[in-house]
Amino acid sequence: MSFAQVIENYEILAALTAQMRKAAEHGNWEELISIEKQCDSLLASMKKIDAETNLDESTRRHKNQLIQKILADEDEIRGLTHDWMEQLEKLLQSNIQEQRLYRTYVNNELYK
């Protein structure tokens, strides 16, 4: 496989990861999941090609720059999804408390 194919794969992965970051920034969780599936598929196809291709120094540096960008975007995504998960957890806890109060009220009304 050529150097160009390896770099092209990493450039595509970097672009997809950037799209995931934007989706997370806008709270578009369905889009984020859809793009994540594309990334998983690409990564699966990249493993063999990446392992079998020896890169020259310049290409290796370029690949490392792309990997750093991908990791930075993934870190940002992790932070954004963590905040969303905390908000979701608070909402679920609030709903659980409301359900308990409702059940208590209904049970008390039944025994009057």
C-alpha positions in Angstrom: 0.0 0.0 0.0 1.3 3.5 -0.7 2.2 6.3 1.6 -0.6 8.3 0.1 -3.3 5.7 1.0 -2.2 5.7 4.6 -2.2 9.5 4.9 -5.5 9.7 3.1 -7.0 7.3 5.6 -5.8 9.5 8.5 -7.0 12.6 6.8 -10.4 11.1 6.4 -10.4 10.0 10.1 -9.3 13.5 11.2 -12.1 15.0 9.2 -14.7 12.6 10.6 -13.4 13.3 14.1 -13.8 17.0 13.5 -17.4 16.4 12.4 -18.0 14.4 15.6 -16.6 17.3 17.7 -19.0 19.8 15.9 -21.9 17.4 16.4 -21.1 17.2 20.1 -20.7 21.0 20.3 -24.2 21.4 18.9 -25.6 18.5 21.0 -26.5 16.5 17.9 -26.0 13.1 19.6 -27.5 11.0 16.8 -25.2 12.5 14.3 -22.2 12.0 16.6 -23.1 8.3 16.9 -23.6 7.9 13.2 -20.2 9.4 12.4 -18.6 7.4 15.2 -19.8 4.2 13.4 -18.1 5.5 10.2 -14.9 6.0 12.2 -15.1 2.5 13.6 -15.5 1.0 10.1 -12.6 3.1 8.7 -10.3 2.2 11.7 -11.0 -1.5 11.1 -10.0 -1.2 7.5 -6.9 0.9 8.3 -5.3 -1.5 10.8 -3.8 -3.9 8.3 -2.8 -1.2 5.8 -1.2 0.9 8.5 0.8 -2.1 9.9 2.0 -3.2 6.5 3.2 0.2 5.2 6.6 1.6 6.1 6.6 5.3 6.0 9.4 7.7 5.3 10.3 10.3 8.0 8.2 13.1 6.4 5.1 11.0 6.0 5.5 9.7 9.5 5.6 13.2 10.9 2.5 14.1 8.8 0.7 11.0 10.2 1.7 11.9 13.7 0.3 15.5 13.3 -3.0 14.0 12.1 -3.1 11.6 15.0 -2.5 14.6 17.4 -5.4 16.4 15.9 -7.6 13.4 16.1 -6.7 12.9 19.8 -7.3 16.6 20.6 -10.8 16.4 18.9 -11.5 13.1 20.8 -10.5 14.8 24.1 -12.9 17.7 23.4 -15.7 15.2 22.5 -15.1 13.3 25.7 -15.5 16.6 27.7 -18.7 17.6 25.8 -20.3 14.1 26.2 -19.3 14.0 29.9 -21.2 17.3 30.5 -24.2 16.0 28.5 -24.1 12.7 30.5 -24.1 14.7 33.8 -27.1 16.7 32.7 -28.9 13.6 31.6 -28.2 11.9 34.9 -29.6 14.9 36.8 -32.7 14.8 34.7 -33.2 11.1 35.3 -32.7 11.6 39.0 -35.3 14.4 39.0 -37.7 12.1 37.2 -37.2 9.3 39.6 -37.9 11.7 42.5 -41.1 12.9 40.8 -42.2 9.3 40.3 -41.6 8.5 44.0 -43.6 11.5 45.1 -46.4 10.6 42.7 -46.5 7.0 44.0 -46.5 8.2 47.6 -49.3 10.6 46.8 -51.4 8.0 45.0 -50.9 5.4 47.8 -51.9 8.0 50.4 -55.0 8.9 48.4 -56.0 5.2 48.2 -56.0 4.8 52.0 -58.1 7.9 52.8 
